[in-house]
Amino acid sequence: MTSNRHNTYLDAARAAILDVGWKRSTLTDVARRAGVSRMTIYRTWPDMQTLLADLMTREWTEILAAVPPPVDGQPTPEGIAAGITAAIDALRANPLFRRILDLDPELLLPYLLDRRGRSQQAILGFLTPRIAAGQEAGLVCSSDPEVLARTLVLAAHGLTLSAHTMIDGDVSQGDLSGAFEQLVIGALTP
């Protein structure tokens, strides 16, 4: 199967989930939307859960790819913090992510409570080298870059998933994002 076909099928799944939510989407619906037989879809994904995992990985990886590189080319704590916040903001604005949170938030629980998924691994693969490069340049504290990256991902979960519970007339999303950036800068500064 070509990459374009694979993306066509994922696009069809994305459209189905955006229309009716994950629980009401079926592989049959995805096949219909993609204009192929059910068996074509079943050959690649045995169930909607597997298809959703591939779709989420694609979506979140695209968000990471759009994070701007550091302005001065140096992986400073400020640049790393700004990149993480930009990725969180983009994820929170992503229509698929919003739809999952609105209709099927329990889909995210395994990735928060039981195991690390491919999307989280991709985030670590994005963040860990930036931290390590910052350490090599003497701009980031000398701690295990993998541990720092994992800790930052854990902290980012809260801002990504629960920030809305902390917003009111006194505190805005911008306030929370700014405070999060300061926490990241503080954690990474030597």
N, C-alpha and C positions, 0 to 999 in steps of 0.2 A: 504494500500500500504506500502511495506517495505521501509526502508531507502535506501537499495541498488537499488531498482527499481527507487525510486525518483531520486537518483544520476545518474542512467543510463539515465533517461530522461533529466536531466540537462546537462549531458555530451553531449547528442545528440544536445541539443539546443546550447551549447557552440560551438560544431563543426560546426553547421549551421551558426552561427554568424561569426565565424572565416573565414568560406569559402566565404560567400556572403554578410555579414553585416546584421544588424538587420532588416532594411527596407525590404530586399528581403527574409528574413526567414519567414517561416509560421509554424503554428502548424502541418500542414500536413507533411511538410519537417522534422520536429522534430520527428514525429511519424514514418516516413519512416526510418530515421536514427536509431531510437531506436528499430525498428523491431516490432512495436505494431500498433494497429489501431488508427485512429484519435480520436475516442471516448475515448480511454484510456487516451490520453493526455488531451482532453477536460474535462474529469472528474476532473482533478486536476487544470488545468489552462484554464480559459475561453478565454484568448487572449494572444498574445505574450508579451504585456506589463507586465502582471502579472507574466508570466514565467520569463521574463528578471529580474524583481525585485527579484525573488527567486534566480536566477542565480547570480546576482550581490551580493546579501547578502552572498551566499555561498562563492564566490570568495574572497570577501573582508574580511570575517571572517577568512578564511584560512590564509590570509596574516597576520592578527593580531595574530593568533595563532603561527605564525612562528617568531614573534618578540622576540628576546632573552631577558631573564630576566636580571635585573641589575647584573652586575658583582659581586659586593660585597653583593648582597641581599638587599641592601638599596635603596629605591626609591629617589635617589638624583635628583636635577634638571638636572645634566649632563646625568644621566641614562635615565630619562624621555625624555629629548631632543633627545638623541641618538635613543631611541625606536621609537619616532615619525618620525624621519628622515629615519630610516630603513624601517618603514612601507610605507612612501611616496615613497622611492626608489623602494621598491618591487611592489607597486601599479603601478608606472610609467612604470615598466618593464613587468607588467602582459600583456600577449597577448590579452586577452579579453578587458581589459581596453584600450589598444593601439588601438584595432580595433574599439571600440566604439568612441574613440576620433577622429580617422582618418576618419571614414565614417558617424557616426551618433552622433556627439557631442551634438546635441539638446536633446538627451535622458537624459543628465545629468542636464539640465537647471531646471527642477522642483525641484531637490534636492539642487540647489544653490539659487533659487529665491523664491520658493513657500512653500516648506515643508521639514521637516526632514524625511528622509527615515530610513528603518530598518538598513541599513548598517551604516549610521551615528549614529544611536542609539547604535549600537554594538560598534562603535569606542568610543563613550562616556562611555559606560559600561566598556570598557577596560581602558580608561584613567583616569576617575574620581576616581576609587579606588586607583590607583597608586599615584595620587596627594594627596588624603586623607591620605594614608599611609605615604607619605613623610612629610605631616604636623604633623601627630602623632609622627613621629621620630624627629621633629624639623628641618627638612632639607628643607622644602618647605614653602614659605610664607603663612601666615594665612589669607587666603581669601576664599570665598566660592569655594570649589573644583569643583562644577558643573559649576559655572560661568567661572572659569579658564579653565576647559576642553572644554567648548563650544567655548570660545575665541580662544583657540589653534586650535581647529578644523576649525574654520573660517579662521584663518591665514594659516593653512595648505592647504586649498582649493587653494589658489593662487599659492603656490609652486607646488602643484600637477598638476594643470591644465594649468598654464600659464608660468612656468619657462622657457620654450623654447623661449618665446618672449623676454626674458631678457638676453639670452646667445648670445655672440658674441666673437670677437677676444680678448676682454678685460676681459670678465667675463664668467666663466665656470659654469656648473651645480654644480660642487664641491664647487665653491666659494659661490653660492647661498645657497646650503645645509649647508655649514659651518656657514654662516651668520644667517641662520634661526635657527640653533642650539643655536647660541649665544643669539639670541632674546628670545628663549624659556628659556634658562638658566637664563637670566636676569629677565624674567617675573616671574619665580618661586623661585628665590633665596630670602631668608628672608632679 
